[in-house]
């Protein structure tokens, strides 16, 4: 709890950032004293937040995460949500441009993880946000820029790697959380039925 702030009040900004919300929701997922529905909600948030944090513009402050950076996408000014902005290009545009369905994406990402011997590593939500900020700075374009095939060729592999890392890191978090809870439960078990 924040010192001097009433829990749940308008001034309560504790865990108001994805970097803080990831460990918060991870703790709730593994907390067997919580109702199953509460843990399920925490799991949904955890999956969402880990994924979001690996998209560079979810961790980038300029232009509200590049939402205020209008671009054209292969010469088109409008998307299905309105005008293109750089954030949306990274959320959906480049992924859709690859013309893969979910099964194709899954097979390709699993193969790349195996081929690259990719691992989650030892970082945490702060590390992942820092990685995303660096990528966002590198991939930044001026307002009005056209996102073309050269940009897609350069950054689609980056998106693929970020998706792979997000999945591996989420799995590592969940496995560690459940292993710790199981170990604690076993330590508390006196062996009687």
MARBA-3410 file (N, C-alpha, C, O; in Angstrom, 1 decimal):
193
0.8,-1.2,0.0,0.0,0.0,0.0,0.9,1.2,0.0,1.9,1.3,0.6 ~ 0.5,2.3,-0.7,1.2,3.5,-0.7,1.1,4.2,0.6,0.0,4.4,1.1 ~ 2.2,4.7,1.1,2.1,5.5,2.4,1.2,6.7,2.2,1.4,7.5,1.3 ~ 0.4,7.0,3.2,-0.5,8.2,3.2,-1.6,8.2,2.2,-2.3,9.2,2.0 ~ -1.9,7.1,1.5,-2.9,7.0,0.5,-3.9,5.9,0.8,-3.5,4.8,1.1
-5.2,6.2,0.8,-6.2,5.2,1.0,-6.3,4.2,-0.1,-6.4,4.6,-1.3 ~ -6.2,2.9,0.2,-6.3,1.9,-0.8,-7.6,2.1,-1.7,-8.7,2.2,-1.1 ~ -7.4,2.1,-3.0,-8.6,2.2,-3.9,-9.0,3.6,-4.1,-9.9,3.8,-4.9 ~ -8.4,4.6,-3.5,-8.9,6.0,-3.7,-8.3,6.5,-5.0,-7.5,5.8,-5.6 ~ -8.8,7.7,-5.4,-8.4,8.2,-6.7,-6.9,8.5,-6.7,-6.3,8.4,-7.8
-6.3,8.8,-5.6,-4.9,9.1,-5.5,-4.0,7.8,-5.5,-2.8,7.8,-5.6 ~ -4.7,6.6,-5.4,-3.9,5.3,-5.3,-3.5,5.0,-6.7,-4.2,4.5,-7.5 ~ -2.2,5.2,-7.0,-1.6,4.9,-8.3,-0.7,3.7,-8.2,0.0,3.3,-9.1 ~ -0.7,3.0,-7.0,0.2,1.9,-6.8,-0.2,0.8,-7.8,-1.4,0.5,-8.0 ~ 0.7,0.2,-8.4,0.5,-0.8,-9.4,-0.3,-0.3,-10.6,-1.1,-1.0,-11.2
-0.1,1.0,-10.9,-0.8,1.6,-12.0,0.0,1.6,-13.3,-0.3,2.4,-14.2 ~ 1.0,0.7,-13.3,1.9,0.6,-14.5,2.0,-0.9,-14.8,2.0,-1.7,-13.9 ~ 2.2,-1.2,-16.0,2.3,-2.6,-16.4,3.5,-3.3,-15.8,3.4,-4.5,-15.4 ~ 4.5,-2.6,-15.5,5.7,-3.1,-14.9,5.3,-3.6,-13.5,5.9,-4.7,-13.0 ~ 4.5,-2.9,-12.8,4.0,-3.3,-11.5,2.8,-4.3,-11.5,2.7,-5.2,-10.6
2.0,-4.2,-12.5,0.8,-5.1,-12.6,1.2,-6.5,-12.9,0.5,-7.4,-12.6 ~ 2.3,-6.7,-13.6,2.7,-8.1,-13.9,3.0,-8.9,-12.7,2.3,-9.9,-12.5 ~ 3.9,-8.5,-11.8,4.1,-9.2,-10.5,2.9,-9.3,-9.6,2.6,-10.3,-9.0 ~ 2.1,-8.2,-9.6,0.8,-8.2,-8.8,-0.1,-9.3,-9.3,-0.6,-10.0,-8.5 ~ -0.4,-9.4,-10.6,-1.3,-10.4,-11.1,-0.7,-11.8,-11.0,-1.4,-12.7,-10.8
0.6,-11.9,-11.2,1.2,-13.2,-11.0,1.0,-13.7,-9.6,0.7,-14.9,-9.4 ~ 1.2,-12.8,-8.6,0.9,-13.2,-7.2,-0.5,-13.7,-7.0,-0.7,-14.6,-6.3 ~ -1.4,-13.0,-7.6,-2.9,-13.3,-7.5,-3.2,-14.7,-8.2,-4.0,-15.4,-7.7 ~ -2.6,-14.9,-9.3,-2.8,-16.2,-10.0,-2.4,-17.4,-9.1,-3.1,-18.4,-9.1 ~ -1.3,-17.2,-8.4,-0.8,-18.3,-7.6,-1.4,-18.4,-6.2,-1.1,-19.3,-5.4
-2.2,-17.4,-5.8,-2.8,-17.3,-4.5,-4.0,-18.2,-4.3,-5.1,-17.8,-4.7 ~ -3.8,-19.4,-3.8,-4.9,-20.3,-3.7,-6.0,-19.9,-2.6,-7.0,-20.6,-2.6 ~ -5.7,-18.9,-1.9,-6.7,-18.4,-0.9,-7.8,-17.6,-1.6,-8.8,-17.3,-1.1 ~ -7.5,-17.1,-2.9,-8.4,-16.3,-3.6,-9.4,-17.2,-4.3,-9.2,-18.4,-4.6 ~ -10.6,-16.7,-4.6,-11.6,-17.4,-5.4,-11.1,-17.7,-6.8,-10.3,-16.9,-7.3
-11.5,-18.8,-7.3,-11.0,-19.3,-8.6,-11.3,-18.2,-9.7,-10.5,-18.0,-10.6 ~ -12.4,-17.5,-9.6,-12.8,-16.5,-10.6,-11.8,-15.3,-10.5,-11.4,-14.8,-11.5 ~ -11.4,-14.9,-9.3,-10.4,-13.9,-9.1,-9.1,-14.3,-9.7,-8.4,-13.5,-10.4 ~ -8.7,-15.5,-9.5,-7.4,-16.0,-10.1,-7.5,-16.0,-11.6,-6.5,-15.8,-12.3 ~ -8.6,-16.4,-12.1,-8.8,-16.5,-13.6,-8.7,-15.1,-14.2,-8.1,-14.9,-15.3
-9.3,-14.1,-13.5,-9.2,-12.7,-14.0,-7.7,-12.2,-14.0,-7.2,-11.6,-14.9 ~ -7.0,-12.6,-12.9,-5.6,-12.2,-12.8,-4.8,-12.9,-13.9,-3.9,-12.3,-14.4 ~ -5.1,-14.1,-14.2,-4.4,-14.8,-15.3,-4.7,-14.1,-16.6,-3.7,-13.9,-17.4 ~ -5.9,-13.7,-16.9,-6.2,-13.0,-18.1,-5.4,-11.7,-18.2,-4.8,-11.3,-19.3 ~ -5.3,-10.9,-17.1,-4.6,-9.7,-17.1,-3.1,-10.0,-17.3,-2.4,-9.3,-18.0
-2.6,-11.0,-16.6,-1.2,-11.4,-16.7,-0.8,-11.7,-18.2,0.2,-11.2,-18.7 ~ -1.6,-12.5,-18.9,-1.3,-12.8,-20.3,-1.3,-11.6,-21.1,-0.4,-11.4,-21.9 ~ -2.3,-10.7,-20.9,-2.5,-9.5,-21.7,-1.2,-8.6,-21.4,-0.7,-8.0,-22.4 ~ -0.9,-8.4,-20.2,0.2,-7.4,-19.8,1.5,-7.9,-20.3,2.3,-7.1,-20.8 ~ 1.8,-9.2,-20.2,3.1,-9.7,-20.6,3.2,-9.5,-22.2,4.2,-9.1,-22.7
2.1,-9.8,-22.8,2.1,-9.6,-24.3,2.3,-8.2,-24.7,3.1,-7.8,-25.5 ~ 1.5,-7.3,-24.0,1.6,-5.9,-24.3,3.0,-5.3,-24.0,3.5,-4.5,-24.8 ~ 3.6,-5.8,-23.0,4.9,-5.2,-22.6,6.0,-5.6,-23.7,7.0,-4.9,-23.8 ~ 5.8,-6.6,-24.5,6.7,-7.0,-25.5,6.5,-6.3,-26.8,7.3,-6.4,-27.7 ~ 5.4,-5.5,-26.9,5.1,-4.7,-28.1,5.8,-3.4,-27.8,5.4,-2.7,-26.8
6.8,-2.9,-28.5,7.6,-1.8,-28.1,6.9,-0.5,-27.8,7.3,0.2,-26.9 ~ 5.8,-0.3,-28.5,5.1,1.0,-28.2,4.2,1.0,-27.1,3.6,2.0,-26.7 ~ 4.0,-0.2,-26.4,3.3,-0.2,-25.1,4.2,0.3,-24.0,3.7,0.6,-22.9 ~ 5.5,0.3,-24.3,6.4,0.7,-23.2,7.1,2.0,-23.6,8.2,2.4,-23.1 ~ 6.6,2.8,-24.6,7.2,4.0,-25.1,6.3,5.2,-24.8,5.2,5.2,-25.2
6.9,6.2,-24.2,6.1,7.3,-23.8,5.8,8.3,-24.9,4.8,9.0,-24.8 ~ 6.6,8.4,-25.9,6.4,9.5,-26.9,5.1,9.3,-27.7,4.8,8.2,-28.2 ~ 4.3,10.3,-27.7,3.1,10.3,-28.5,2.1,9.3,-28.0,1.5,8.6,-28.8 ~ 2.0,9.2,-26.7,1.1,8.2,-26.0,1.4,6.8,-26.6,0.4,6.1,-27.1 ~ 2.6,6.4,-26.6,3.0,5.1,-27.1,2.8,5.0,-28.6,2.5,3.9,-29.1
3.2,6.1,-29.3,3.1,6.2,-30.8,1.7,6.2,-31.3,1.5,6.0,-32.5 ~ 0.7,6.3,-30.4,-0.7,6.5,-30.9,-0.9,7.9,-31.5,-1.9,8.0,-32.3 ~ -0.1,8.8,-31.2,-0.2,10.2,-31.8,0.8,10.4,-33.0,1.1,11.5,-33.3 ~ 1.3,9.3,-33.5,2.2,9.4,-34.7,1.5,8.8,-35.9,1.5,7.6,-36.1 ~ 0.8,9.7,-36.7,0.1,9.2,-37.8,1.0,8.7,-38.9,2.1,9.4,-39.2
0.7,7.6,-39.6,1.5,7.1,-40.7,0.6,6.6,-41.8,-0.6,6.5,-41.6 ~ 1.2,6.4,-42.9,0.4,5.7,-43.9,1.0,4.3,-43.9,2.2,4.1,-43.6 ~ 0.2,3.3,-44.3,0.6,1.9,-44.3,0.5,1.4,-45.7,-0.6,1.1,-46.2 ~ 1.6,1.2,-46.3,1.7,0.8,-47.7,0.8,1.7,-48.6,0.1,1.3,-49.5 ~ 1.0,3.0,-48.3,0.3,4.0,-49.0,-1.1,4.3,-48.6,-1.7,5.3,-49.1
-1.7,3.5,-47.7,-3.1,3.8,-47.3,-3.1,4.7,-46.0,-2.3,4.4,-45.1 ~ -4.0,5.6,-46.0,-4.0,6.5,-44.8,-5.0,6.0,-43.8,-4.8,6.4,-42.6 ~ -5.9,5.2,-44.1,-6.9,4.7,-43.2,-6.9,3.3,-42.9,-6.6,2.5,-43.9 ~ -7.1,2.9,-41.7,-7.2,1.5,-41.3,-8.6,1.2,-41.0,-9.5,2.0,-41.1 ~ -8.9,-0.1,-40.5,-10.2,-0.4,-40.1,-10.6,0.3,-38.8,-11.8,0.3,-38.5
-9.7,0.9,-38.1,-10.0,1.7,-36.9,-10.0,3.2,-37.1,-10.2,3.9,-36.2 ~ -9.7,3.6,-38.3,-9.6,5.0,-38.6,-8.3,5.3,-39.3,-7.8,4.5,-40.1 ~ -7.6,6.4,-38.9,-6.3,6.7,-39.5,-5.2,5.7,-38.9,-5.3,5.4,-37.7 ~ -4.3,5.4,-39.7,-3.1,4.6,-39.2,-2.3,5.4,-38.2,-2.1,6.6,-38.4 ~ -1.8,4.7,-37.2,-0.8,5.3,-36.3,0.2,4.3,-36.1,0.0,3.1,-36.2
1.4,4.7,-35.7,2.5,3.7,-35.6,2.2,2.6,-34.6,2.6,1.5,-34.8 ~ 1.6,2.9,-33.5,1.2,1.9,-32.5,0.4,0.8,-33.1,0.6,-0.4,-32.9 ~ -0.6,1.2,-33.8,-1.5,0.2,-34.5,-0.8,-0.6,-35.5,-1.1,-1.8,-35.7 ~ 0.2,0.0,-36.2,0.9,-0.8,-37.2,1.7,-1.9,-36.5,1.8,-3.0,-37.1 ~ 2.2,-1.6,-35.3,2.9,-2.7,-34.6,2.0,-3.7,-33.9,2.3,-4.8,-33.8
0.8,-3.2,-33.4,-0.1,-4.1,-32.8,-0.7,-5.1,-33.8,-0.8,-6.3,-33.5 ~ -1.1,-4.6,-35.0,-1.9,-5.4,-35.9,-1.3,-5.3,-37.4,-1.3,-6.4,-38.0 ~ -1.0,-4.2,-37.9,-0.7,-4.0,-39.3,0.4,-4.9,-39.8,0.1,-5.6,-40.8 ~ 1.5,-4.9,-39.2,2.6,-5.7,-39.7,2.3,-7.2,-39.6,2.7,-8.0,-40.4 ~ 1.6,-7.6,-38.5,1.3,-9.0,-38.3,0.3,-9.4,-39.3,0.4,-10.5,-39.9
-0.8,-8.6,-39.6,-1.7,-8.9,-40.6,-1.1,-8.9,-42.0,-1.5,-9.7,-42.9 ~ -0.1,-8.1,-42.2,0.6,-8.0,-43.5,1.3,-9.3,-43.9,1.6,-9.6,-45.0 ~ 1.7,-10.0,-42.8,2.4,-11.3,-43.0,1.5,-12.4,-43.6,1.9,-13.4,-44.1 ~ 0.1,-12.2,-43.6,-0.8,-13.1,-44.2,-0.7,-14.5,-43.7,-0.6,-15.5,-44.4 ~ -0.6,-14.7,-42.3,-0.6,-16.0,-41.7,-1.8,-16.1,-40.8,-2.3,-15.1,-40.2
-2.4,-17.3,-40.8,-3.5,-17.5,-39.8,-2.9,-17.9,-38.5,-1.7,-18.1,-38.4 ~ -3.7,-18.1,-37.4,-3.2,-18.4,-36.1,-2.4,-19.7,-36.1,-1.3,-19.7,-35.5 ~ -2.8,-20.7,-36.8,-2.1,-22.0,-36.8,-0.7,-21.8,-37.5,0.3,-22.4,-37.0 ~ -0.7,-21.0,-38.5,0.6,-20.8,-39.2,1.6,-20.0,-38.3,2.7,-20.3,-38.2 ~ 1.0,-19.0,-37.6,1.8,-18.2,-36.7,2.4,-19.1,-35.6,3.6,-19.1,-35.3
1.5,-19.9,-35.0,2.0,-20.8,-33.9,3.1,-21.7,-34.4,4.1,-21.9,-33.7 ~ 2.9,-22.4,-35.5,3.9,-23.3,-36.1,5.2,-22.6,-36.3,6.3,-23.1,-36.0 ~ 5.1,-21.4,-37.0,6.3,-20.7,-37.3,7.1,-20.2,-36.0,8.3,-20.4,-36.0 ~ 6.3,-19.7,-35.1,7.0,-19.2,-33.8,7.6,-20.4,-33.0,8.7,-20.3,-32.5 ~ 6.9,-21.5,-32.9,7.5,-22.7,-32.3,8.7,-23.2,-32.9,9.7,-23.5,-32.3
8.7,-23.2,-34.3,9.9,-23.6,-35.0,11.1,-22.7,-34.8,12.2,-23.1,-34.6 ~ 10.8,-21.4,-34.8,11.9,-20.4,-34.6,12.4,-20.5,-33.2,13.6,-20.4,-33.0 ~ 11.6,-20.7,-32.2,12.1,-20.8,-30.8,13.0,-22.0,-30.8,14.1,-21.9,-30.2 ~ 12.7,-23.1,-31.4,13.5,-24.3,-31.4,14.8,-24.1,-32.2,15.9,-24.4,-31.7 ~ 14.7,-23.5,-33.4,15.8,-23.3,-34.2,16.8,-22.3,-33.6,18.0,-22.5,-33.7
16.3,-21.3,-32.9,17.2,-20.3,-32.3,17.6,-20.7,-30.9,18.5,-20.0,-30.3 ~ 17.1,-21.8,-30.4,17.3,-22.2,-29.0,17.0,-21.0,-28.1,17.8,-20.8,-27.1 ~ 15.9,-20.4,-28.3,15.5,-19.2,-27.6,15.1,-19.6,-26.2,14.3,-20.6,-26.0 ~ 15.5,-18.8,-25.2,15.0,-19.0,-23.8,14.5,-17.7,-23.2,14.8,-16.7,-23.7 ~ 13.7,-17.9,-22.2,13.1,-16.7,-21.5,14.2,-15.8,-20.9,14.0,-14.6,-20.8
15.3,-16.3,-20.4,16.3,-15.5,-19.7,15.9,-15.2,-18.3,14.9,-15.8,-17.8 ~ 16.7,-14.4,-17.7,16.5,-14.1,-16.2,15.9,-12.7,-16.0,15.8,-12.3,-14.8 ~ 15.4,-12.0,-17.0,14.9,-10.6,-16.8,13.5,-10.7,-16.1,12.9,-11.7,-15.9 ~ 13.0,-9.4,-15.8,11.7,-9.3,-15.2,11.0,-8.2,-16.0,11.5,-7.8,-17.1 ~ 9.8,-7.8,-15.5,9.0,-6.8,-16.3,9.7,-5.5,-16.5,9.5,-4.9,-17.5
10.6,-5.1,-15.6,11.4,-3.9,-15.9,12.3,-4.1,-17.1,12.5,-3.2,-17.9 ~ 13.0,-5.2,-17.1,13.9,-5.5,-18.2,13.2,-5.6,-19.5,13.7,-5.0,-20.5 ~ 12.0,-6.2,-19.5,11.3,-6.3,-20.8,10.8,-5.0,-21.3,10.8,-4.7,-22.5 ~ 10.4,-4.1,-20.4,10.0,-2.8,-20.8,11.1,-2.0,-21.3,11.0,-1.2,-22.3 ~ 12.3,-2.1,-20.7,13.5,-1.5,-21.2,13.9,-1.9,-22.6,14.2,-1.1,-23.5
13.8,-3.2,-22.8,14.0,-3.8,-24.2,13.1,-3.2,-25.2,13.5,-2.7,-26.2 ~ 11.8,-3.1,-24.8,10.8,-2.6,-25.7,11.0,-1.1,-26.0,10.9,-0.7,-27.1 ~ 11.4,-0.3,-25.0,11.7,1.1,-25.2,12.8,1.3,-26.2,12.7,2.1,-27.1 ~ 13.8,0.5,-26.1,15.0,0.6,-27.0,14.5,0.2,-28.5,14.9,0.9,-29.4 ~ 13.7,-0.8,-28.6,13.2,-1.2,-30.0,12.3,-0.1,-30.5,12.4,0.3,-31.7
11.5,0.5,-29.6,10.6,1.5,-30.1,11.3,2.8,-30.6,11.0,3.4,-31.6 ~ 12.4,3.1,-29.9,13.2,4.2,-30.3,13.9,4.0,-31.7,14.0,4.8,-32.5 ~ 14.4,2.7,-31.9,15.0,2.4,-33.1,14.0,2.4,-34.3,14.3,2.8,-35.4 ~ 12.8,1.9,-34.0,11.8,1.8,-35.1,10.9,3.0,-35.3,10.0,3.0,-36.2 ~ 11.2,4.1,-34.5,10.4,5.3,-34.6,10.5,5.9,-36.0,11.6,6.0,-36.6
9.4,6.5,-36.5,9.4,7.2,-37.8,8.8,8.6,-37.5,8.1,8.8,-36.5 ~ 9.0,9.5,-38.4,8.4,10.8,-38.3,6.9,10.7,-38.7,6.5,9.9,-39.4 ~ 6.1,11.6,-38.1,4.7,11.6,-38.4,4.5,11.8,-39.9,5.2,12.5,-40.6 ~ 3.6,11.0,-40.5,3.3,11.1,-41.9,4.2,10.1,-42.7,4.0,10.0,-44.0 ~ 5.1,9.4,-42.1,5.9,8.4,-42.8,5.1,7.3,-43.4,4.0,7.0,-42.9
5.6,6.7,-44.5,4.9,5.6,-45.1,5.6,4.3,-44.6,6.8,4.1,-44.8 ~ 4.8,3.5,-44.0,5.4,2.1,-43.6,5.3,1.3,-44.8,4.2,1.0,-45.3 ~ 6.4,0.9,-45.3,6.5,0.1,-46.6,7.1,-1.2,-46.4,7.3,-1.7,-45.3 ~ 7.4,-1.9,-47.5,7.9,-3.3,-47.5,9.3,-3.3,-46.8,9.6,-4.3,-46.1 ~ 10.1,-2.3,-47.1,11.4,-2.3,-46.4,11.3,-2.2,-44.9,12.0,-2.9,-44.2
10.4,-1.4,-44.4,10.1,-1.3,-43.0,9.6,-2.7,-42.5,10.1,-3.2,-41.4 ~ 8.7,-3.3,-43.2,8.1,-4.6,-42.8,9.2,-5.6,-42.8,9.2,-6.4,-41.8 ~ 10.0,-5.7,-43.8,11.1,-6.7,-43.8,12.1,-6.5,-42.7,12.6,-7.5,-42.2 ~ 12.3,-5.3,-42.3,13.2,-5.0,-41.1,12.6,-5.4,-39.8,13.3,-5.9,-38.9 ~ 11.3,-5.0,-39.6,10.8,-5.1,-38.3,9.8,-6.3,-38.0,9.6,-6.6,-36.8
9.4,-7.0,-39.0,8.6,-8.2,-38.8,9.4,-9.3,-38.0,8.8,-9.9,-37.1 ~ 10.6,-9.5,-38.4,11.4,-10.5,-37.5,11.6,-10.0,-36.1,11.6,-10.9,-35.2 ~ 11.6,-8.7,-35.8,11.6,-8.2,-34.5,10.3,-8.5,-33.7,10.3,-9.0,-32.6 ~ 9.2,-8.3,-34.4,7.9,-8.7,-33.9,7.8,-10.1,-33.5,7.3,-10.5,-32.5 ~ 8.3,-11.0,-34.5,8.3,-12.4,-34.3,9.1,-12.8,-33.0,8.6,-13.6,-32.2
10.2,-12.2,-32.8,11.1,-12.5,-31.7,10.4,-12.0,-30.4,10.4,-12.7,-29.4 ~ 9.7,-10.9,-30.4,9.1,-10.3,-29.3,7.9,-11.3,-28.9,7.6,-11.5,-27.7 ~ 7.2,-11.8,-29.9,6.1,-12.7,-29.6,6.6,-14.0,-29.0,6.1,-14.5,-28.0 ~ 7.7,-14.5,-29.5,8.4,-15.7,-29.0,8.8,-15.5,-27.5,8.5,-16.3,-26.6 ~ 9.5,-14.4,-27.3,9.9,-14.1,-25.9,8.8,-13.9,-24.9,8.8,-14.4,-23.8
7.7,-13.2,-25.4,6.6,-13.0,-24.5,6.0,-14.4,-24.1,5.7,-14.6,-22.9 ~ 5.9,-15.3,-25.0,5.3,-16.6,-24.7,6.2,-17.4,-23.7,5.8,-18.0,-22.8 ~ 7.5,-17.4,-24.0,8.5,-18.1,-23.2,8.5,-17.5,-21.7,8.6,-18.2,-20.8 ~ 8.5,-16.2,-21.7,8.6,-15.5,-20.4,7.3,-15.7,-19.6,7.4,-15.9,-18.4 ~ 6.2,-15.7,-20.2,4.9,-15.9,-19.5,4.9,-17.4,-19.0,4.5,-17.6,-17.8
5.3,-18.3,-19.8,5.4,-19.7,-19.3,6.4,-19.8,-18.1,6.1,-20.5,-17.2 ~ 7.5,-19.2,-18.2,8.5,-19.2,-17.1,7.9,-18.6,-15.8,8.0,-19.2,-14.7 ~ 7.2,-17.5,-15.9,6.5,-16.9,-14.8,5.5,-17.9,-14.1,5.5,-18.1,-12.9 ~ 4.7,-18.4,-15.0,3.6,-19.3,-14.4,4.2,-20.6,-13.8,3.8,-21.0,-12.8 ~ 5.2,-21.2,-14.5,5.8,-22.4,-14.0,6.5,-22.1,-12.7,6.3,-22.9,-11.7
7.2,-21.0,-12.5,7.9,-20.7,-11.3,6.8,-20.4,-10.2,7.0,-20.9,-9.0 ~ 5.8,-19.7,-10.5,4.7,-19.4,-9.5,4.1,-20.7,-9.0,3.9,-20.9,-7.8 ~ 3.7,-21.6,-9.9,3.0,-22.8,-9.5,4.0,-23.8,-8.8,3.6,-24.5,-7.8 ~ 5.2,-23.8,-9.2,6.2,-24.6,-8.5,6.5,-24.1,-7.1,6.6,-25.0,-6.2 ~ 6.5,-22.8,-6.9,6.7,-22.3,-5.6,5.5,-22.6,-4.7,5.7,-22.9,-3.5
4.3,-22.5,-5.2,3.1,-22.8,-4.4,3.1,-24.2,-4.1,2.7,-24.6,-3.0 ~ 3.4,-25.1,-5.0,3.4,-26.5,-4.8,4.5,-26.9,-3.7,4.2,-27.7,-2.8 ~ 5.6,-26.3,-3.8,6.7,-26.5,-2.8,6.2,-26.1,-1.4,6.4,-26.8,-0.4 ~ 5.6,-24.9,-1.3,5.1,-24.4,-0.1,4.0,-25.3,0.5,4.0,-25.6,1.7 ~ 3.1,-25.8,-0.4,2.1,-26.7,0.1,2.7,-28.0,0.6,2.2,-28.6,1.6
3.7,-28.5,-0.1,4.3,-29.8,0.3,5.0,-29.6,1.6,5.0,-30.5,2.5 ~ 5.7,-28.5,1.8,6.4,-28.2,3.1,5.4,-28.1,4.3,5.8,-28.4,5.4 ~ 4.2,-27.7,4.0,3.2,-27.6,5.1,2.4,-28.9,5.3,1.7,-29.0,6.3 ~ 2.6,-29.8,4.4,1.9,-31.1,4.5,2.6,-32.0,5.5,3.8,-32.2,5.4 ~ 1.8,-32.5,6.5,2.4,-33.3,7.5,2.3,-34.8,7.1,2.7,-35.7,7.9
1.8,-35.1,5.9,1.8,-36.5,5.4,0.5,-37.2,5.7,0.4,-38.4,5.3 ~ -0.4,-36.7,6.5,-1.6,-37.4,6.9,-2.6,-37.2,5.8,-2.7,-36.1,5.2 ~ -3.5,-38.2,5.6,-4.6,-38.1,4.5,-5.6,-37.0,4.9,-6.6,-36.8,4.2
END
